[in-house]
Amino acid sequence: MNKIILTAIREFKATALTPAFLFGAVILPLIIWGVLAAALGAGLFSQKPEPTKGKIALVDPTPDKQLTALVAARLSPEAQKAKLEAMRAEASAKLAEVMGSMGENAAKQAEGLFKFDPSEIDVESHEPSADLEAVRQRVRDGELLALIEVTQSTIEPGGTFTDQVGEKAKARDIEMIEDAVANSVVDVRLEDSGMSAPLVRALYSRPSAQQVTLKASGGETKGSEMIQRFLPLAFLMFLAIAIFTGGGYLLMSTVEEKSSRIMEVLLSSMSPMQLMTGKIIGQGFVGLLLLLVYGGLGVFAAIQFAFMDLIPPSLLVWLVVYFLMGYFIYASFNAAIGAAVNEAREAQALQGPIMGLTILIMYLAIFSVMISDNPHSSIARGLSYFPPATPFVMSMRVAYINDPMPMWELVSTTVVGVLGMIASVWFAAKIFRVGVLMYGQPPSLIGLIKWMRYA
Amino acid sequence: MSDNAILLDGVVKTFGDKKAVDHLDLQVPTGSVCGFLGPNGAGKTTTIRMVMSIIYPDSGRIEVLGKKSAIESKDRIGYLPEERGVYRKMKVGDFLAYIARLKGMDAGRDLTTKIDNWLDRVQLADVRKKKCEQLSKGMQQKVQFIATIIHDPELIILDEPFSGLDPVNARLLRTLIDEMRTAGKTIIFSTHVLASADQLCDRVFMINKGQKVLDGSIEGIRAKFDPKTIVVEPAASNADQDFYGKVQSISGVHSVTRIGERGSVYEAHLNDGADAQTVLSAIAAAMPVRRIELRKATLEDIFVNLVDPGDSEDTIRAALKSDAAMSVGA
């Protein structure tokens, strides 16, 4: 046992404590997330624009300067604040509608975006008959932000107005000013037709949907479609990264031990089974480290957006269970292949069929669960009992938190998966035993299976 | 403890339809230094791997250090395989510590000191912090040797330890083996360098085609393979005609040959049953000689004598290889 632990520790150190691994797999993701977290913390995303102080000239064809009053009211600081608040409320509602509580929380995060000091913009009213060339010169000189020419035809349905702005005017201000003028023109039209503009606007506000999922078991959950779609894929990605990275390193280190002829030195101290077990465990911790780094970052993100309460802790336990199951199955394949070949190049030929199988499994898993959006599709159910696919398909199926798996299915697939895992380790041990001291022409996949007879 | 460090009894190992080891019986007495000889492909490495329980015999019994198999006594054995390497990216000190710990030693200052002492002993004092890949091949071989004996094993098995060593390192290795013999270790080494075996061994055994063809003490074997040849160098440089007549007439001499075309050294071959000492005295009495000696049988003579040239070199290995690829394990 001690020898297995020693081997595992060496294997882990040799793989994970190298500058390349630490940088690529651990430090880089941490830096990226560190920068993101710092950015969120420092409010980089809620950078507040500088308020503008200035004046615009408005050519107002309405009697009693009705339009000027409306535009001035719309550009007042109080109106700007009210408008921002309305935008924020609408965005929150939209996010919540699409993404459930995750969206609400995201909106809360982004609240800062809608809070900044309003600009102070005065309105200078001109008669349509006034000499506009002098006013234009003031715009050119930067004294005025803009000259807006509204004519009688603008007030008619389908009308337009011109906005002549100075070089230094900010796009945000121009947009706000044009918006204010356009809305005020609509108000003038409504009032001219004898309707109350605020009333009409209030009547036009759309009601928003509040989605609730009614479960077969009788309870109900608040709709969270986005997380429902996002979580199974995230689980699949985490698993694939952790399983295939650890397995890949295992293949490389086994080939290296063979090609550097250290194998027999090791076998004089321990049995091939001890060596293989130690190596698999050591690289398993490499995979687990990756799972922790990426999964940990996922949890960090979940907490950041405060939707952690939507993920039951049992799901994380299942993620680890399926990681171990998948890792042992694929690590066994890799250990066997690594032991059978002399150098990395030769491993590719043997890896081909396994890669093909893996891609097929991934495709079927995504297709049967995600695309069909049904964790209980017959393909998904069937695949769950095929051990190389069990961890991937099941990790996606359990991630359907609104549509939980029946307990009997969880238990039976786990039993089949674990049996498959034991069978692969047993198979790999036989190949490993025969392969580690064999130099020369590497066998074909069929030849590899034949080796089992000799072990 | 048993008198034999290693005991093989009727051991058979078959690869495909080739018998790599064929009913091999072997005893290695505790405390002896044994040379394990044989042409390439004779089954030496297979035998050693079976002794180490790296592969298992098809039939027969193996005892190592009094245990049923080496698995129970792996920590008491030091094994330097023919196929040997190092972890290229590991530091020399770390590598040796790792191997020592696999052999059951505890990590700590004692181990570090021991590693330092050994590196010092083989003139590699400054490489402990270097990566193995930075060492020359010769240096790596020294590190591999230290890895074999760092845990102070009772039984040391060296498979072709001299292959690839330069003369200086070969001498260093011989010195170390001699020291270990003095310390009472049992040592087995397979080799092609017969001179080394000749100088170092108490016993030799030789196998060919998986079967034992020779087993015994060096002295016993020399006696058995006494070639009954007397080497003579006459004092007179121009003694040719005279020499043949005089020597051939001595009773017990079968024939006389000259070594080399123009040489002045002759070999007198004796009849079976002739007493070498009597003939030796008779030759010395018949003429003045610069040198006269009873030729010692070297292991090389015995090797060549016992091994059919067709069995040697890689013929057997080549034949075995295709099948061996199919069935190493147990």
Interface residues (C-beta under 8 A of the other chain):
Chain A: N2 K3 L6 T7 R10 A14 T18 E256 E257 S260 R261 I262 M263 E264 V265 L266 L267 S268 S269 M270 S271 K430 R433 V434 L437 M438 Y439 G440 Q441 P443 K450 W451 Y454 A455
Chain B: R49 M52 S53 I54 I55 I71 K74 D75 I77 Y79 L80 P81 E82 E83 R84 G85 V86 Y87 R88 K89 M90 Y98 I99 R101 L102 K103 G104 Q144 A147 K321 A324 A325 M326 S327 V328 G329 A330
